[in-house]
Amino acid sequence: MITSAVNTGSTFPGLYMVEAWGRRPLLLFGAIGMATCQFIVAGVGTGIGTANEIGQKALISFVCIYIFFFACSWGPCAWVVTGEIFPLKVRAKALSMTTASNWLLNWAIAYATPYLVDAGPGNANLQSKVFFIWGGFCFVCIFFVYTMIYETKGMSLEQVDEMYAKVGKAWQSPGFQPTVSFQEVAEVGYERKSSLVDLENSAQRKKSIGTTEYAA
């Protein structure tokens, strides 16, 4: 009941932060917070044990804090990012693969966790040590976001495509300013073989001509 309430309530701040902070900062914030909580839970559970009352309270507290970090960041923001990063021609298939892989990994983790945690023949008997594994994956998330996820805050889908064409590294994407809008590209006409540079130059040329005519 407590974890469900924390999960639900923490989603609402994420809806604000995804636009106020941006995608990359929010995902990095969530991944760092989740990794910290996972390692604290692993350390407390391994060092103090789950039979100790103080340890139990600490474990419950940091599990709830972990849920907060997840629910306000990776929970909603991951779906925002996947909805923005794919080009129009492959978006439907790419989102289908994204959703399918998400549920496949959910099943794999749910299936494997009892064997990792429980004692007995055929089980790993990791108990609280399993959180070291989950914390390690959160560190992978930090590296992945920093190196792979582009900042798409406030951009249209066409401007995201322009950013991919012009910005070579994900960590260079914050602060990128698109030069032309989709409307300007549409006004100069679109040919299948036209490159982004051709369309941009045509749109800029049309804009310059229009400005010159207006000044005259």
MODELLER restraints for C-alpha pairs under 7 A, 6 or more apart:
rsr = mdl.restraints
at = mdl.atoms
rsr.add(forms.Gaussian(group=physical.xy_distance, feature=features.Distance(at['CA:3:A'], at['CA:64:A']), mean=5.99, stdev=0.5))
rsr.add(forms.Gaussian(group=physical.xy_distance, feature=features.Distance(at['CA:6:A'], at['CA:64:A']), mean=6.64, stdev=0.5))
rsr.add(forms.Gaussian(group=physical.xy_distance, feature=features.Distance(at['CA:6:A'], at['CA:67:A']), mean=6.84, stdev=0.5))
rsr.add(forms.Gaussian(group=physical.xy_distance, feature=features.Distance(at['CA:6:A'], at['CA:68:A']), mean=6.34, stdev=0.5))
rsr.add(forms.Gaussian(group=physical.xy_distance, feature=features.Distance(at['CA:7:A'], at['CA:67:A']), mean=5.89, stdev=0.5))
rsr.add(forms.Gaussian(group=physical.xy_distance, feature=features.Distance(at['CA:7:A'], at['CA:68:A']), mean=6.24, stdev=0.5))
rsr.add(forms.Gaussian(group=physical.xy_distance, feature=features.Distance(at['CA:7:A'], at['CA:71:A']), mean=5.62, stdev=0.5))
rsr.add(forms.Gaussian(group=physical.xy_distance, feature=features.Distance(at['CA:10:A'], at['CA:68:A']), mean=5.37, stdev=0.5))
rsr.add(forms.Gaussian(group=physical.xy_distance, feature=features.Distance(at['CA:10:A'], at['CA:71:A']), mean=5.47, stdev=0.5))
rsr.add(forms.Gaussian(group=physical.xy_distance, feature=features.Distance(at['CA:10:A'], at['CA:72:A']), mean=5.33, stdev=0.5))
rsr.add(forms.Gaussian(group=physical.xy_distance, feature=features.Distance(at['CA:11:A'], at['CA:71:A']), mean=5.02, stdev=0.5))
rsr.add(forms.Gaussian(group=physical.xy_distance, feature=features.Distance(at['CA:11:A'], at['CA:72:A']), mean=4.82, stdev=0.5))
rsr.add(forms.Gaussian(group=physical.xy_distance, feature=features.Distance(at['CA:13:A'], at['CA:72:A']), mean=5.95, stdev=0.5))
rsr.add(forms.Gaussian(group=physical.xy_distance, feature=features.Distance(at['CA:14:A'], at['CA:72:A']), mean=3.92, stdev=0.5))
rsr.add(forms.Gaussian(group=physical.xy_distance, feature=features.Distance(at['CA:14:A'], at['CA:73:A']), mean=5.73, stdev=0.5))
rsr.add(forms.Gaussian(group=physical.xy_distance, feature=features.Distance(at['CA:14:A'], at['CA:76:A']), mean=6.95, stdev=0.5))
rsr.add(forms.Gaussian(group=physical.xy_distance, feature=features.Distance(at['CA:17:A'], at['CA:26:A']), mean=6.91, stdev=0.5))
rsr.add(forms.Gaussian(group=physical.xy_distance, feature=features.Distance(at['CA:18:A'], at['CA:26:A']), mean=6.40, stdev=0.5))
rsr.add(forms.Gaussian(group=physical.xy_distance, feature=features.Distance(at['CA:18:A'], at['CA:77:A']), mean=6.52, stdev=0.5))
rsr.add(forms.Gaussian(group=physical.xy_distance, feature=features.Distance(at['CA:19:A'], at['CA:153:A']), mean=6.51, stdev=0.5))
rsr.add(forms.Gaussian(group=physical.xy_distance, feature=features.Distance(at['CA:22:A'], at['CA:151:A']), mean=6.81, stdev=0.5))
rsr.add(forms.Gaussian(group=physical.xy_distance, feature=features.Distance(at['CA:22:A'], at['CA:153:A']), mean=5.29, stdev=0.5))
rsr.add(forms.Gaussian(group=physical.xy_distance, feature=features.Distance(at['CA:23:A'], at['CA:77:A']), mean=6.81, stdev=0.5))
rsr.add(forms.Gaussian(group=physical.xy_distance, feature=features.Distance(at['CA:23:A'], at['CA:151:A']), mean=5.84, stdev=0.5))
rsr.add(forms.Gaussian(group=physical.xy_distance, feature=features.Distance(at['CA:23:A'], at['CA:152:A']), mean=6.83, stdev=0.5))
rsr.add(forms.Gaussian(group=physical.xy_distance, feature=features.Distance(at['CA:23:A'], at['CA:153:A']), mean=6.46, stdev=0.5))
rsr.add(forms.Gaussian(group=physical.xy_distance, feature=features.Distance(at['CA:24:A'], at['CA:145:A']), mean=6.64, stdev=0.5))
rsr.add(forms.Gaussian(group=physical.xy_distance, feature=features.Distance(at['CA:24:A'], at['CA:149:A']), mean=6.72, stdev=0.5))
rsr.add(forms.Gaussian(group=physical.xy_distance, feature=features.Distance(at['CA:24:A'], at['CA:151:A']), mean=5.75, stdev=0.5))
rsr.add(forms.Gaussian(group=physical.xy_distance, feature=features.Distance(at['CA:26:A'], at['CA:73:A']), mean=5.72, stdev=0.5))
rsr.add(forms.Gaussian(group=physical.xy_distance, feature=features.Distance(at['CA:27:A'], at['CA:73:A']), mean=5.61, stdev=0.5))
rsr.add(forms.Gaussian(group=physical.xy_distance, feature=features.Distance(at['CA:27:A'], at['CA:74:A']), mean=6.05, stdev=0.5))
rsr.add(forms.Gaussian(group=physical.xy_distance, feature=features.Distance(at['CA:27:A'], at['CA:145:A']), mean=6.98, stdev=0.5))
rsr.add(forms.Gaussian(group=physical.xy_distance, feature=features.Distance(at['CA:28:A'], at['CA:142:A']), mean=5.80, stdev=0.5))
rsr.add(forms.Gaussian(group=physical.xy_distance, feature=features.Distance(at['CA:28:A'], at['CA:145:A']), mean=6.69, stdev=0.5))
rsr.add(forms.Gaussian(group=physical.xy_distance, feature=features.Distance(at['CA:30:A'], at['CA:69:A']), mean=4.95, stdev=0.5))
rsr.add(forms.Gaussian(group=physical.xy_distance, feature=features.Distance(at['CA:30:A'], at['CA:70:A']), mean=5.95, stdev=0.5))
rsr.add(forms.Gaussian(group=physical.xy_distance, feature=features.Distance(at['CA:30:A'], at['CA:73:A']), mean=5.21, stdev=0.5))
rsr.add(forms.Gaussian(group=physical.xy_distance, feature=features.Distance(at['CA:30:A'], at['CA:74:A']), mean=6.48, stdev=0.5))
rsr.add(forms.Gaussian(group=physical.xy_distance, feature=features.Distance(at['CA:31:A'], at['CA:138:A']), mean=5.57, stdev=0.5))
rsr.add(forms.Gaussian(group=physical.xy_distance, feature=features.Distance(at['CA:31:A'], at['CA:141:A']), mean=6.18, stdev=0.5))
rsr.add(forms.Gaussian(group=physical.xy_distance, feature=features.Distance(at['CA:31:A'], at['CA:142:A']), mean=5.72, stdev=0.5))
rsr.add(forms.Gaussian(group=physical.xy_distance, feature=features.Distance(at['CA:32:A'], at['CA:142:A']), mean=6.78, stdev=0.5))
rsr.add(forms.Gaussian(group=physical.xy_distance, feature=features.Distance(at['CA:33:A'], at['CA:66:A']), mean=6.92, stdev=0.5))
rsr.add(forms.Gaussian(group=physical.xy_distance, feature=features.Distance(at['CA:33:A'], at['CA:69:A']), mean=5.95, stdev=0.5))
rsr.add(forms.Gaussian(group=physical.xy_distance, feature=features.Distance(at['CA:34:A'], at['CA:66:A']), mean=5.16, stdev=0.5))
rsr.add(forms.Gaussian(group=physical.xy_distance, feature=features.Distance(at['CA:34:A'], at['CA:69:A']), mean=5.97, stdev=0.5))
rsr.add(forms.Gaussian(group=physical.xy_distance, feature=features.Distance(at['CA:34:A'], at['CA:70:A']), mean=6.74, stdev=0.5))
rsr.add(forms.Gaussian(group=physical.xy_distance, feature=features.Distance(at['CA:34:A'], at['CA:138:A']), mean=6.57, stdev=0.5))
rsr.add(forms.Gaussian(group=physical.xy_distance, feature=features.Distance(at['CA:35:A'], at['CA:135:A']), mean=4.58, stdev=0.5))
rsr.add(forms.Gaussian(group=physical.xy_distance, feature=features.Distance(at['CA:35:A'], at['CA:138:A']), mean=5.07, stdev=0.5))
rsr.add(forms.Gaussian(group=physical.xy_distance, feature=features.Distance(at['CA:35:A'], at['CA:139:A']), mean=6.34, stdev=0.5))
rsr.add(forms.Gaussian(group=physical.xy_distance, feature=features.Distance(at['CA:37:A'], at['CA:62:A']), mean=5.67, stdev=0.5))
rsr.add(forms.Gaussian(group=physical.xy_distance, feature=features.Distance(at['CA:37:A'], at['CA:66:A']), mean=5.55, stdev=0.5))
rsr.add(forms.Gaussian(group=physical.xy_distance, feature=features.Distance(at['CA:38:A'], at['CA:131:A']), mean=5.42, stdev=0.5))
rsr.add(forms.Gaussian(group=physical.xy_distance, feature=features.Distance(at['CA:38:A'], at['CA:132:A']), mean=6.69, stdev=0.5))
rsr.add(forms.Gaussian(group=physical.xy_distance, feature=features.Distance(at['CA:38:A'], at['CA:134:A']), mean=6.61, stdev=0.5))
rsr.add(forms.Gaussian(group=physical.xy_distance, feature=features.Distance(at['CA:38:A'], at['CA:135:A']), mean=4.96, stdev=0.5))
rsr.add(forms.Gaussian(group=physical.xy_distance, feature=features.Distance(at['CA:39:A'], at['CA:131:A']), mean=6.42, stdev=0.5))
rsr.add(forms.Gaussian(group=physical.xy_distance, feature=features.Distance(at['CA:39:A'], at['CA:132:A']), mean=5.78, stdev=0.5))
rsr.add(forms.Gaussian(group=physical.xy_distance, feature=features.Distance(at['CA:39:A'], at['CA:135:A']), mean=5.79, stdev=0.5))
rsr.add(forms.Gaussian(group=physical.xy_distance, feature=features.Distance(at['CA:41:A'], at['CA:59:A']), mean=5.55, stdev=0.5))
rsr.add(forms.Gaussian(group=physical.xy_distance, feature=features.Distance(at['CA:41:A'], at['CA:62:A']), mean=6.54, stdev=0.5))
rsr.add(forms.Gaussian(group=physical.xy_distance, feature=features.Distance(at['CA:41:A'], at['CA:131:A']), mean=6.76, stdev=0.5))
rsr.add(forms.Gaussian(group=physical.xy_distance, feature=features.Distance(at['CA:42:A'], at['CA:128:A']), mean=5.24, stdev=0.5))
rsr.add(forms.Gaussian(group=physical.xy_distance, feature=features.Distance(at['CA:42:A'], at['CA:129:A']), mean=5.32, stdev=0.5))
rsr.add(forms.Gaussian(group=physical.xy_distance, feature=features.Distance(at['CA:42:A'], at['CA:131:A']), mean=4.97, stdev=0.5))
rsr.add(forms.Gaussian(group=physical.xy_distance, feature=features.Distance(at['CA:42:A'], at['CA:132:A']), mean=5.79, stdev=0.5))
rsr.add(forms.Gaussian(group=physical.xy_distance, feature=features.Distance(at['CA:44:A'], at['CA:55:A']), mean=6.36, stdev=0.5))
rsr.add(forms.Gaussian(group=physical.xy_distance, feature=features.Distance(at['CA:45:A'], at['CA:55:A']), mean=6.93, stdev=0.5))
rsr.add(forms.Gaussian(group=physical.xy_distance, feature=features.Distance(at['CA:45:A'], at['CA:128:A']), mean=5.14, stdev=0.5))
rsr.add(forms.Gaussian(group=physical.xy_distance, feature=features.Distance(at['CA:46:A'], at['CA:128:A']), mean=5.86, stdev=0.5))
rsr.add(forms.Gaussian(group=physical.xy_distance, feature=features.Distance(at['CA:46:A'], at['CA:129:A']), mean=6.36, stdev=0.5))
rsr.add(forms.Gaussian(group=physical.xy_distance, feature=features.Distance(at['CA:48:A'], at['CA:55:A']), mean=6.07, stdev=0.5))
rsr.add(forms.Gaussian(group=physical.xy_distance, feature=features.Distance(at['CA:49:A'], at['CA:55:A']), mean=6.54, stdev=0.5))
rsr.add(forms.Gaussian(group=physical.xy_distance, feature=features.Distance(at['CA:50:A'], at['CA:56:A']), mean=5.70, stdev=0.5))
rsr.add(forms.Gaussian(group=physical.xy_distance, feature=features.Distance(at['CA:82:A'], at['CA:95:A']), mean=6.83, stdev=0.5))
rsr.add(forms.Gaussian(group=physical.xy_distance, feature=features.Distance(at['CA:84:A'], at['CA:157:A']), mean=6.31, stdev=0.5))
rsr.add(forms.Gaussian(group=physical.xy_distance, feature=features.Distance(at['CA:85:A'], at['CA:160:A']), mean=6.97, stdev=0.5))
rsr.add(forms.Gaussian(group=physical.xy_distance, feature=features.Distance(at['CA:87:A'], at['CA:161:A']), mean=6.85, stdev=0.5))
rsr.add(forms.Gaussian(group=physical.xy_distance, feature=features.Distance(at['CA:115:A'], at['CA:123:A']), mean=4.74, stdev=0.5))
rsr.add(forms.Gaussian(group=physical.xy_distance, feature=features.Distance(at['CA:115:A'], at['CA:124:A']), mean=6.13, stdev=0.5))
rsr.add(forms.Gaussian(group=physical.xy_distance, feature=features.Distance(at['CA:116:A'], at['CA:123:A']), mean=6.01, stdev=0.5))
rsr.add(forms.Gaussian(group=physical.xy_distance, feature=features.Distance(at['CA:116:A'], at['CA:124:A']), mean=4.76, stdev=0.5))
rsr.add(forms.Gaussian(group=physical.xy_distance, feature=features.Distance(at['CA:116:A'], at['CA:125:A']), mean=5.93, stdev=0.5))
rsr.add(forms.Gaussian(group=physical.xy_distance, feature=features.Distance(at['CA:116:A'], at['CA:126:A']), mean=5.76, stdev=0.5))
rsr.add(forms.Gaussian(group=physical.xy_distance, feature=features.Distance(at['CA:116:A'], at['CA:130:A']), mean=6.94, stdev=0.5))
rsr.add(forms.Gaussian(group=physical.xy_distance, feature=features.Distance(at['CA:117:A'], at['CA:124:A']), mean=6.41, stdev=0.5))
rsr.add(forms.Gaussian(group=physical.xy_distance, feature=features.Distance(at['CA:117:A'], at['CA:125:A']), mean=4.96, stdev=0.5))
rsr.add(forms.Gaussian(group=physical.xy_distance, feature=features.Distance(at['CA:117:A'], at['CA:126:A']), mean=4.83, stdev=0.5))
rsr.add(forms.Gaussian(group=physical.xy_distance, feature=features.Distance(at['CA:117:A'], at['CA:127:A']), mean=4.34, stdev=0.5))
rsr.add(forms.Gaussian(group=physical.xy_distance, feature=features.Distance(at['CA:117:A'], at['CA:130:A']), mean=6.65, stdev=0.5))
rsr.add(forms.Gaussian(group=physical.xy_distance, feature=features.Distance(at['CA:118:A'], at['CA:124:A']), mean=6.87, stdev=0.5))
rsr.add(forms.Gaussian(group=physical.xy_distance, feature=features.Distance(at['CA:118:A'], at['CA:125:A']), mean=4.87, stdev=0.5))
rsr.add(forms.Gaussian(group=physical.xy_distance, feature=features.Distance(at['CA:118:A'], at['CA:127:A']), mean=6.43, stdev=0.5))
rsr.add(forms.Gaussian(group=physical.xy_distance, feature=features.Distance(at['CA:119:A'], at['CA:125:A']), mean=4.34, stdev=0.5))
rsr.add(forms.Gaussian(group=physical.xy_distance, feature=features.Distance(at['CA:146:A'], at['CA:170:A']), mean=6.89, stdev=0.5))
rsr.add(forms.Gaussian(group=physical.xy_distance, feature=features.Distance(at['CA:146:A'], at['CA:171:A']), mean=6.12, stdev=0.5))
rsr.add(forms.Gaussian(group=physical.xy_distance, feature=features.Distance(at['CA:147:A'], at['CA:170:A']), mean=5.58, stdev=0.5))
rsr.add(forms.Gaussian(group=physical.xy_distance, feature=features.Distance(at['CA:147:A'], at['CA:171:A']), mean=6.30, stdev=0.5))
rsr.add(forms.Gaussian(group=physical.xy_distance, feature=features.Distance(at['CA:148:A'], at['CA:170:A']), mean=5.45, stdev=0.5))
rsr.add(forms.Gaussian(group=physical.xy_distance, feature=features.Distance(at['CA:149:A'], at['CA:170:A']), mean=5.68, stdev=0.5))
rsr.add(forms.Gaussian(group=physical.xy_distance, feature=features.Distance(at['CA:150:A'], at['CA:170:A']), mean=4.69, stdev=0.5))
rsr.add(forms.Gaussian(group=physical.xy_distance, feature=features.Distance(at['CA:150:A'], at['CA:173:A']), mean=5.68, stdev=0.5))
rsr.add(forms.Gaussian(group=physical.xy_distance, feature=features.Distance(at['CA:151:A'], at['CA:173:A']), mean=5.66, stdev=0.5))
rsr.add(forms.Gaussian(group=physical.xy_distance, feature=features.Distance(at['CA:151:A'], at['CA:174:A']), mean=5.54, stdev=0.5))
rsr.add(forms.Gaussian(group=physical.xy_distance, feature=features.Distance(at['CA:152:A'], at['CA:160:A']), mean=6.45, stdev=0.5))
rsr.add(forms.Gaussian(group=physical.xy_distance, feature=features.Distance(at['CA:158:A'], at['CA:182:A']), mean=6.14, stdev=0.5))
rsr.add(forms.Gaussian(group=physical.xy_distance, feature=features.Distance(at['CA:159:A'], at['CA:178:A']), mean=6.01, stdev=0.5))
rsr.add(forms.Gaussian(group=physical.xy_distance, feature=features.Distance(at['CA:162:A'], at['CA:178:A']), mean=6.98, stdev=0.5))
rsr.add(forms.Gaussian(group=physical.xy_distance, feature=features.Distance(at['CA:167:A'], at['CA:173:A']), mean=6.32, stdev=0.5))
rsr.add(forms.Gaussian(group=physical.xy_distance, feature=features.Distance(at['CA:180:A'], at['CA:200:A']), mean=6.53, stdev=0.5))
rsr.add(forms.Gaussian(group=physical.xy_distance, feature=features.Distance(at['CA:184:A'], at['CA:203:A']), mean=5.77, stdev=0.5))
rsr.add(forms.Gaussian(group=physical.xy_distance, feature=features.Distance(at['CA:185:A'], at['CA:199:A']), mean=6.18, stdev=0.5))
rsr.add(forms.Gaussian(group=physical.xy_distance, feature=features.Distance(at['CA:185:A'], at['CA:203:A']), mean=5.76, stdev=0.5))
rsr.add(forms.Gaussian(group=physical.xy_distance, feature=features.Distance(at['CA:188:A'], at['CA:202:A']), mean=6.53, stdev=0.5))
rsr.add(forms.Gaussian(group=physical.xy_distance, feature=features.Distance(at['CA:188:A'], at['CA:203:A']), mean=6.06, stdev=0.5))
